[in-house]
């Protein structure tokens, strides 16, 4: 799990830790400054965090190749 810092122009901003506990929030429609600490995620990395958009680029390339071959033959 990953800790989340939510910053919203309209709505509630706050800090949520890796266990899902809400640590600190702002009030609705009130200008506030909050400060908290979060720990970096030390858990296993996801496929997307390791490789980024490479999977979507490979899928796009595969579709382009299939389309090219379909029109060629």
Secondary structure as GFF3:
##gff-version 3
##sequence-region A 1 73
A	DSSP	beta_strand	4	6	.	.	.	ID=ss1
A	DSSP	beta_strand	14	16	.	.	.	ID=ss2
A	DSSP	beta_strand	22	25	.	.	.	ID=ss3
A	DSSP	alpha_helix	47	51	.	.	.	ID=ss4
A	DSSP	alpha_helix	54	72	.	.	.	ID=ss5
###
